[in-house]
Amino acid sequence: MDPLEFTVAEKYRLIERIGNGSFGELYRAIDIGNGEEVAAKVELVKAAQPMLEREAKIYKILAGGKGIPQVRYYGIERDVNVLVLDLLGPTLEDLLNFCMRRFSLNTILVLAGQMLARLEFVHQKCFVHRDIKPENFLMGQGAQRNVVYLIDFGLAKNFYNPSTAKHIEYRQNRELVGTPRYASVRAHFAEQGRRDDLESLGYILIYFWHGRLPWQSIQSNSRAQKLEQMAEIKANMPLDNLCAGMPDEFLMYLRYVRCLHFDEMPDYMYLRQLFRNLFCRRRWTNDFFFDWVDKQSSVQHQRDCVAKRDKQQILKKNLNCCSCSYHKRRPRMDHQRGQQ
């Protein structure tokens, strides 16, 4: 069945497919009542691993948190599960591409502070995300355009066992969950905890600085072999080399999260302060100065200049036409006077 052929809960009409999540497809939809655009995530009820209902429950647990999209509706429509959420702006991956694959230090530090805050909130609710990547961080829209949002909790897991009132046990010989490029070293073979989300964030910040990560260029005949080589590079590459050319704070960040025990609560304040102090030492004051805003202003300025130039050329052309027309008519008028 084509999801575009029906209306969700007699309220939301799906308009177009705009992407995929870890499970299911994402659509742009519209609230028929007020015309507001929203996002609708859809998966088949008979999917091999239906996850949308669980993700909806996690979103509701996280409800009210800054940078967490609001759930508008969850239910079953015909043969699909549908989760309707706030429609957000571009992903950080989209914006990195827009900014020629590099972010400035100013932008990276502002993003780091907000991204850390999102992870701290999710961890406070006893969940680890397990798929931290630029595509899962989006900017808001309108009044929330400067707010970083965290999405896609299809792979999230509760790290607190309510029956024992303890942290889940550390287990090895686990398959990788999440996106390999940003996965922590231990995520390649063991259970993930809060430290692993934070390590993934560290790799993202390096990715924002350099535009790529050292293990992206691995070529292999099989996925298993590629993952093994990727894990080896991550484990064996000195952090000094990984953070080469970057301020020391990024190295300090990775050293700290790599040394955390599996069930240890991270010191989020310490990590945020690392980047905040660096921000202040640079004498920066604008927490909402992002590279893409400056670039958009530059692009708009160029467009305005081109439009102004084109307008002037059209005006000049019209004036020339009027002048030519006048001179063509003038002799005829003089001749008529002579006859009179």
C-alpha positions in Angstrom: 0.0 0.0 0.0 1.2 3.5 -0.9 1.3 5.6 2.3 0.6 8.7 0.3 -2.9 7.4 -0.5 -4.4 7.8 2.9 -4.8 10.3 5.7 -3.5 9.6 9.2 -6.0 9.8 12.1 -8.3 11.8 9.8 -5.9 14.7 10.5 -2.6 14.4 8.8 -2.1 14.0 5.0 1.2 12.6 3.8 2.7 14.8 1.1 6.1 13.3 0.1 8.8 10.9 1.2 11.8 12.8 2.6 14.1 10.1 4.1 14.7 6.9 6.1 15.3 6.3 9.8 17.1 3.3 11.4 13.7 1.6 10.9 10.9 2.9 8.6 10.5 5.8 6.2 10.0 9.4 6.8 7.4 11.6 5.1 6.5 15.3 5.1 2.9 15.6 6.1 0.4 18.4 6.7 -2.2 19.0 9.4 -5.4 19.3 7.5 -6.9 21.5 10.2 -4.4 24.3 10.3 -2.0 23.7 7.4 1.0 23.1 9.7 3.7 20.8 8.3 4.8 17.9 10.4 6.9 14.7 10.0 5.4 11.3 9.8 7.5 8.1 10.3 6.0 5.0 8.8 6.8 1.2 9.1 4.9 -1.9 8.0 3.0 -3.6 10.9 4.5 -6.9 9.6 8.0 -5.5 9.5 10.7 -8.1 10.4 11.7 -5.9 13.4 8.9 -3.5 14.2 10.4 -0.7 16.3 8.1 2.3 15.8 5.9 1.6 18.8 8.9 1.3 21.1 10.4 4.5 19.6 7.1 6.4 20.2 7.2 5.3 23.9 10.7 6.5 24.2 9.8 9.9 22.7 7.0 10.2 25.2 9.4 9.5 28.1 11.7 12.2 26.7 8.8 14.6 26.1 9.4 18.2 27.2 13.2 18.0 26.9 14.8 20.8 25.0 15.8 19.6 21.5 13.5 16.6 21.5 10.7 16.7 18.9 7.2 16.5 20.2 5.0 13.5 19.4 1.8 14.6 17.7 0.3 11.1 17.2 1.1 7.4 17.2 -1.2 4.6 15.9 -1.9 1.9 13.3 -3.3 3.0 10.0 -4.4 0.1 7.8 -1.2 -2.0 7.6 1.3 0.5 8.8 2.5 2.0 12.1 2.6 5.8 12.0 4.5 8.2 14.3 3.8 11.9 13.7 6.4 14.4 15.0 7.5 18.0 14.7 9.0 18.8 11.3 12.5 20.0 11.8 15.1 21.7 9.7 18.2 20.4 8.0 20.6 17.8 9.5 24.1 18.7 10.6 25.3 16.5 7.7 23.3 18.6 5.2 24.7 21.8 6.7 28.2 20.5 6.6 27.8 19.9 2.9 26.4 23.3 2.5 29.4 24.8 4.2 31.9 23.0 1.9 32.5 20.1 4.3 34.1 22.2 7.1 32.8 24.0 10.2 34.6 26.8 11.9 35.8 26.3 15.5 33.2 28.8 16.7 30.4 26.7 15.1 31.8 23.4 16.4 32.0 24.7 20.0 28.5 26.0 20.0 27.2 22.7 18.5 29.3 20.7 21.0 27.6 22.4 23.9 24.1 21.7 22.7 24.8 18.1 21.5 26.3 17.3 24.9 23.2 18.8 26.6 21.0 16.5 24.5 22.9 13.4 25.4 23.0 14.3 29.1 19.2 14.7 29.0 18.7 11.3 27.3 21.1 9.6 29.7 19.2 11.1 32.6 16.2 9.3 31.4 18.2 6.1 31.5 18.6 5.6 27.7 21.7 5.3 25.5 21.0 6.4 21.9 23.5 4.0 20.2 23.3 5.7 16.8 24.9 9.1 17.4 25.8 10.6 14.0 25.4 14.0 12.2 22.3 12.8 10.4 20.5 12.4 13.7 21.1 15.9 14.8 18.8 18.5 13.2 18.3 22.2 13.6 14.9 23.5 14.5 12.7 25.8 12.5 11.3 29.3 13.0 11.8 30.4 16.6 13.7 27.2 17.3 16.1 27.6 14.3 19.1 27.9 16.6 18.2 24.8 18.7 19.9 21.5 18.0 17.5 18.5 18.1 18.3 14.8 18.6 16.1 12.3 16.7 15.7 8.6 15.8 15.5 6.5 18.9 14.9 3.3 17.0 18.1 1.8 18.4 18.0 3.4 21.8 18.3 1.1 24.9 17.5 1.4 28.6 20.8 1.0 30.5 19.1 0.8 33.9 17.5 -2.4 35.0 14.4 -1.6 37.0 14.0 -5.1 38.4 17.5 -4.9 40.0 17.7 -1.1 40.4 21.2 -1.3 38.9 23.0 -0.5 35.7 22.9 -3.3 33.1 25.9 -5.6 33.0 28.8 -5.2 30.7 28.9 -8.0 28.0 31.3 -8.7 25.2 30.9 -10.6 22.0 28.1 -8.3 20.9 27.4 -7.3 17.3 27.8 -3.6 16.4 24.7 -1.5 16.8 24.6 1.8 15.1 26.6 3.5 12.3 30.1 2.1 12.1 31.8 5.4 11.1 30.9 7.0 14.4 30.7 4.0 16.7 33.0 3.9 19.7 35.9 1.4 19.8 34.1 -0.9 22.3 30.8 -0.7 20.4 32.4 -3.0 17.7 32.4 -5.9 20.2 30.6 -5.1 23.4 27.5 -3.7 25.1 27.2 0.1 24.8 26.8 2.6 27.6 26.8 6.3 28.1 30.5 6.6 27.4 30.0 5.2 23.9 27.5 7.9 23.0 30.0 10.4 24.1 32.8 8.8 22.2 30.7 8.9 19.1 30.1 12.6 19.6 33.9 13.1 19.9 34.3 11.5 16.5 31.6 13.8 15.1 33.4 16.9 16.3 36.6 15.7 14.6 34.6 15.0 11.5 33.2 18.6 11.6 36.8 19.9 11.8 38.5 17.8 9.2 35.5 17.0 7.0 36.3 13.3 7.2 37.6 10.5 9.6 40.8 8.4 9.0 38.9 5.1 8.8 36.4 6.3 6.1 38.7 5.2 3.2 38.8 1.5 4.2 38.3 -0.8 1.2 37.3 -4.4 1.9 35.6 -7.4 0.3 33.2 -8.0 3.2 31.4 -5.9 5.8 32.8 -8.0 8.6 36.3 -7.5 7.4 35.7 -3.8 7.0 34.3 -3.4 10.5 37.3 -5.3 11.9 39.7 -3.1 10.2 37.8 0.0 11.3 37.9 -1.1 14.9 41.6 -1.8 14.7 42.3 1.7 13.3 40.2 3.3 16.0 41.8 1.3 18.8 45.4 1.7 17.6 45.5 5.3 16.3 47.0 7.6 19.0 44.5 10.2 20.0 47.1 12.9 19.5 47.2 11.9 15.8 43.4 11.7 15.6 43.1 15.3 17.0 46.1 16.7 15.2 45.7 20.4 14.4 42.8 20.8 16.8 42.8 22.7 20.1 43.8 20.5 23.1 40.3 20.4 24.5 39.2 17.9 21.9 42.0 15.6 22.8 41.2 16.0 26.5 37.5 15.2 25.7 38.3 11.9 24.0 40.9 10.9 26.6 38.3 11.4 29.3 35.4 9.5 27.7 37.8 6.6 26.6 38.8 6.2 30.3 35.2 6.0 31.7 34.1 2.7 33.2 31.0 1.1 31.6 28.6 2.0 34.4 30.3 5.3 35.4 28.3 8.5 35.2 30.1 10.9 32.9 30.9 14.4 34.2 28.9 16.3 31.6 29.6 19.7 33.3 33.3 19.1 33.0 33.0 18.2 29.3 30.8 21.2 28.5 33.1 23.5 30.4 36.1 22.3 28.3 34.5 23.7 25.2 32.9 26.7 26.9 36.2 27.9 28.3 37.8 27.6 24.9 34.9 29.6 23.4 35.4 32.3 26.0 39.2 32.4 25.7 38.6 33.2 22.0 36.5 36.2 23.2 33.5 35.0 21.3 30.1 36.0 22.6 27.5 35.0 20.1 26.1 31.5 21.0 24.1 31.4 17.8 26.6 32.3 15.2 26.6 29.4 12.8 28.6 29.1 9.6 25.5 28.3 7.5 23.8 31.5 8.6 26.8 33.6 7.5 27.0 31.7 4.3 23.3 32.0 3.6 23.6 35.8 4.2 26.5 35.9 1.8 24.6 33.9 -0.8 21.5 36.1 -0.3 23.7 39.2 -0.7 25.1 37.9 -3.9 21.6 37.1 -5.2 20.5 40.6 -4.2 23.5 42.1 -6.1 22.8 40.0 -9.2 19.1 41.0 -9.0 20.1 44.7 -8.6 22.5 44.5 -11.5 20.0 42.7 -13.7 17.4 45.3 -12.8 19.8 48.2 -13.7 20.6 46.5 -17.0 16.9 46.1 -17.8 16.3 49.7 -16.9 19.2 50.9 -19.0 18.0 48.8 -21.9 14.5 50.3 -21.6 15.9 53.8 -21.5 17.9 53.2 -24.6 14.9 51.8 -26.3 12.9 54.9 -25.4 15.7 57.2 -26.6 16.0 55.4 -29.9 12.2 55.6 -30.4 12.2 59.3 -29.6 15.0 60.1 -32.1 13.2 58.0 -34.8 10.0 60.0 -34.4 11.6 63.5 -34.1 12.7 64.0 -37.8 9.2 63.1 -38.9 7.8 65.8 -36.6 10.2 68.5 -38.0 9.2 67.6 -41.6 5.6 68.0 -40.7 6.3 71.4 -39.3 8.0 72.4 -42.5 5.0 71.4 -44.6 2.8 73.5 -42.5 
